[in-house]
Amino acid sequence: MTETLRIAFYTDTYLPAVDGVVTSIINSKEELERRGHEVYVFTSGESRTKLVSNLGKNVFAVHGVKFKKYPQYRLALFPLLTSVKLTEIKPDLIHAHTPFMMGISALLMAKSNRIPIAGTFHTFFTNKKVLNAYGTDSEIWRRMMIRSAWPYARFFYNKCNKVIAPSEVTKNILNRHRINNTVVVPNSVDTKRFNPNVDGRAIRRGIAKNKNERIVLYVGRMSDEKSIDVILKAARMLKDENIKFVFAGTGPSLHKYQQLAAKYGIREKVYFTGFVDSSDLPKYYAASDLFCTASTFETQGVVLLEAMASGKPVVGADYLAIKDIIKNGKNGEKFRPGDSNSCAKKIERVINNISSYNGIENSINKYSLKNTTDILLDVYKQIITGYTSS
């Protein structure tokens, strides 16, 4: 096995869409390339002239159609068209960051070309809320999707040489569902982009009415599975007029949550940014006083890492991977899942004691690009060595 690796990433989502999966892919790609490895990304995208287009350095998009319920995303129409380019590249390893259209192509390419493959379980697509939000409008088909989600996940990931889970709790869940050969490789955070020295004053001036306002930030998809209604109810409970909630992101439920804020009579307390360009995202963290998420289906929670890297305490639901990231009284506070009253109390506790959360920097060290890429490369080398010796 050569020291310099050629790795092919397959993903259904990539820039300009911004989410945890995209962030993870970009961080890994840039750090691997910095170390001298070659990384090629195959994704779905838009091209009116070519079925496979070049989106930049070693990034190739298969022509796709917009995903109806989330137009930022596209579904590849002919993912197997990557085969020609893949044959030219001759990668040492394929890494599937999705079990769907591009992931199926990755699996077929790996098997037909005798290339080892790793698969990352980035998100609980098996979650009922996710399937209801993004699946078909047909009740019958939705029920079928819910029943078949874990069997399909088991089928796909057990075809991979190793399965990567972003956290120990995710690995344990996969093991319970009989998904084998699972290892933990945490998602990373780019501390050059997200750090306490980023200047967020311009963003803050555009949001806060006065210097006494405290900003509670949420970053991510505006969708039902993120349980944003829990935060909105917490905002209604907090009577302090100097607490403002900022929701940065877009998604299928954005309008619904805007209407809910109006219904609760808290329009003056909340601010919906809509789509945020990735270059501006660090400034939003810098402009905030704390970060909050009520999501109960995270495999890890990249946004929590970004917030902590920015020096901000975090408030989150005491569930799945988030419960392992947040240490009460050190880097933030956990609240009872789905409990808006508990969420409101923890937000208030953090706001009144922000200077006391002095364990934030220590919490982020293990998620540095260097540490996580070291682990990832070790997994890659294990896969390749095991594959060539079998």
N, C-alpha and C positions, 0 to 999 in steps of 0.2 A: 504493500500500500504506500502510495506517495505521500509526502508531507503536505503538499498542496492539494486540496480537495476541490472537485467540481460538484456542486450541489444544485439540484433542480427543485425549486419550491413550486408547489401547485396550490392555488388558492382561488376561491370564488369571489373574493373581495379584495380590492386594492385601491390605491389612490385613483380618483380624488375622494372616495369614501374614506372616512376616518373612524375607526373603532378599535377595540382592543386587539383584534386579530391583525389588522393592518399595522398597528403600532408595533406589535410583537415581530411581525415579519420584517418591517423596515429596520428595527433595531438589530435584529440578528443578521440581516443582509449586510448592513453597513459595517458592523463589527467584524464579521467574518472576512469581508473584503479588505478591511484595514489590516487584517492579519495575513493577507496574501492569498486567501482562498477565492475561488470563482463561484458566484451565486447567480443563478438564472431564475427568473420569476415567470411562471405561466399563469395567466389569469383570464378573466372574462372582461370585455370592454366594448367600446364602440368604434367601429370603423366602417365608413361608407364605401371604401374603395378596395379593401383587402379583407379576406377572411381571417388572416393572422397579421396583426400590425405590431410594429416596434414602438414601444412607448418610452424608450429611453435606454440607458445602459443595462443591457441584458434583461429587459422586461418585455415580455411578449403577450399580447392580448388576443384571445380568440373572440371573434365577433359574437356578441350576445344581445339579448333583448332585455329591456328594463323589467325588473321585478315589480309587479303591479303594486304591491302594498308597501314597497320601499324603493322608489325610483333611483336612489343613489346606487343600488346594487343591480347587477346584470347577471343573467343566466346564460352560460355559453351554449350556443346552438350545436356546434360541432367540436367538442373538446378534443377529439382524437386527432384533429389537425396539428396538434403539437408534435406528433410523431416525427415529422420530417426534421424539425429544428432539434428535437431531442437526439435524434440519430447523429446529427452534426456535432452536438455538444459532447456526447458520450459521458454523461455524468457518472461519478463514483457512487452517488446515492441520490434517491428521490425523497423529498420530504413533503408529505401531503398535509396541508393546513386546513383541509376540509374533507368531509366524507361524501360530498355531493358531486355535482357535475364534473368539476375539475379534479376532484379527488378520485372519482371513478376512472377518469382518464389516467391519472397518476398510477393507480393500481394496475391497470391494463398495460401501461407502458413498462412498468417495473417487471411484471411477470413475463411479458413477451420479449423483453430485451435482457432478461436475467440481471436486473439491477436491484440491489437491496432497497427497501423502502421503510421510512419511519412515518408515523402518523400522529399528529398532535390533536388531542381532544380539547379544543379551545372553548367550547360552549355547550351548555346543557340543552342541545336542540331537542332532547327527549322530554323537556319540561312541557307540561300541558298548556301553560299560559303562552309559551312561545309558539306551539303548534296551533293554538286557537287564533293567535294574532297574525301569523304569517302564512297559515295554511289556506286551503280552499274554503270557499263559503259554504260548501256542502257539508251538512252535519254528518252524513254517513261517511264521507271521505275523511273528515277530521277524526272521527272515532277510529277509523282504520289506521290512520297515521299514528295516533296515540298508542294503539295496541302494537304497532309494528316498529316503533321508534327504537326501543332497546334491542330487539332482535336484529334490526338492521345495523345498529351501531356495533353489535357483537360480530356480525358477519363481516363488516368492513374492517374494523380495527384488528380483528384476529387474523386477517390476511397480511397485516404489516409485520415486519421483522421485529420492531419494537414500537410500543405506544407511549407517547410522551404526555404526561399529565402536568399541568402547571402548579399543582399543589398536592400535598399529602392527602388531604381530604378528598380531592377529586380522584386520586389514585385508588383510595379505598372503595369509593363508590363504583369505579370501573371494575375493580376486582370482585365486588359483590355481584356484579352483573356478568361475571365470567368473561371479562375482557382481560386477556393474559399479556405477559411480557411487558408490563407497565413500569415505567421509570418516571421520576419527578425531575423536571427541568423548569425552574421558576421563570416566569416572564421577567424581562428586565425593564429598567427605567434608565433613560439617558440623562444622567445628572449634569451634562453640559447644557442641555436644553432646559431642564427643570431643576432649578436651584434657588436658594433664598435671595440671590443677588439680582434676579430678573426684575426689571422695572415695570410695575403694573399701574403706575400712577395715572396714566392717561386713560386706561380702561376704568379705573375706579372713579375718576372725575365724571365720566359719562354715565355712571350708574348711581353712585351715592349722592344723596342730597346735601349731606354735610359731613364733616370730619368725624362726627361721633357715631355714624352709622357702622354697623357690623354686617359684613357680607357673608352669607352662607351659600356656598357654591355646590352645584351639581353639574357634572359633566358626563355626557353619554347619550345613548339613544333615548328619544322621547317615545317610549313604547310601554305597553301594559306590564310586561314581565319585569320591568324595572321598579314597579310599585311606587311611582312618583306621587300618586295620590296620598300616600302615607306622609310624605314630606309636606305636601300642601295642607293637609289637615293639621300637621304640627305647626305650620306657619300661622294658621288661623288661631291656634291655641295660645301662641306667644303674643302677648299684648304689647310688648315693648315696641314702640314705633321706630326705634333705631336699629331694628334687625331686618335686613332685606335678604330675600332669597333670589339667587340668580341661577337659571336653568340654561346651561350652554349645550346646544345640540339640536338636532332635528330628528324627525321620525314619524311613523304613522299615527301616533297619538298626540302630536303637538297641539293640534286644534282642540282636541278633547280636554287637555289639561289647561289650556288657556280659558276655555269655557268654565272649567271647574273652579279656577281661581276667581273668575267673575262671580260665580254662584256663591262662593264662600265670602265674598266681599273683601278680598285681599289683593285686588289688582295693584294697589299702591305699594304693596309689600313684596311683589314678585316681578321679575324681569326675565322674559324669554328672549334669548339672543338669536335663536334660529341657528343656521349653520355657522360654525366657527372655523376659519381657516387654520390649518395646523401651525402656521407660523405665529398666530396670535394666541394659541392655546396657553403657552407658558405665562403669558401676561394676565390671563384670567385667573390662574391659580395665584399669581403674585398679588393680584388686586383683592383677593378674598381674605377672610379671617379664618375660616375653617371650611372643610369639605364634608358633604353629607351624602350618603346613599342609603336607600331602603331596599335595594335589590336582594333577593334571596335565592339567586340561581347562578352566582358567579363561580367560575372554576378557579379564579384567583382575584381579579379586580385590579387591572392596570391603572385605572384612574386613582385608586387609593395610593398606589406607589408614586404616581406623578405628584399628587398633592403633598405627600410626606417629603418627597425630594425637594419640593418647593418650600419646605419648612412649615407646612400647615398641619394642625391637628385634624384628625378625621373622626367622623361619627358614622357608624354603620350598623346594620342589622347583625345580631349575634347568630350568624348562620353560615354554614358551609365554610368556604375559604376565608371569608372576611373575619370570622371569629378568631382565626389564627393570626391574622395580620395586626388587628387592633389589640393593644394592651391597655386596659383601663387605667387611667391616671398617668400613663407614660407617653403614648402618642395619640391618644384620643379616648373615645368612649363608645361602648356597644349598647344597643337598646334591644328590647324584645321585638322579634320579627313581626311586622305588620301592626305594631302598636304605636299609634301616632302620639299618644300621651307620653309614653316612654321616650320616644324620639325627641319630642319637644323639651323634655326635662334634661336630656343629655346635651342637646344643643345649648340650652341655657347654662348648664354647668360648664361647658367648654368656654363659652363666651365670657363668663364671669371669672375664669381662671386660666386664660390663654397662656400666660407667662409660665405657668407651672408645668406645662407639658414639655418636659426636657428630654424625652426619650425618642424624639422623632428621628434625629440623625442616625442613631444606632439602629433603628428599625429598618433603615433603607440600605445599609451596607451590603447585606447578602443578596440584594437584587441589582447590584451594579452590573453594567454591561460586561465587565471583565469576568466577574464570578460566574454569571449565568452562561456566558459563552464558553468558558472553560468546561463547564458541566456538559453543555450541548456537544462540544467537540469530542469529549470523552465518549458520549453515547454514540455519536456518528462512527467513531473508530471501533467501538465494540461491535456495532452492526456490520460494518464492512469486513472486519477481521473474522467474525463468526460466519459471514456469508461466504467468503472466499475459501474458508477452511472446511465448509460442509460439502 
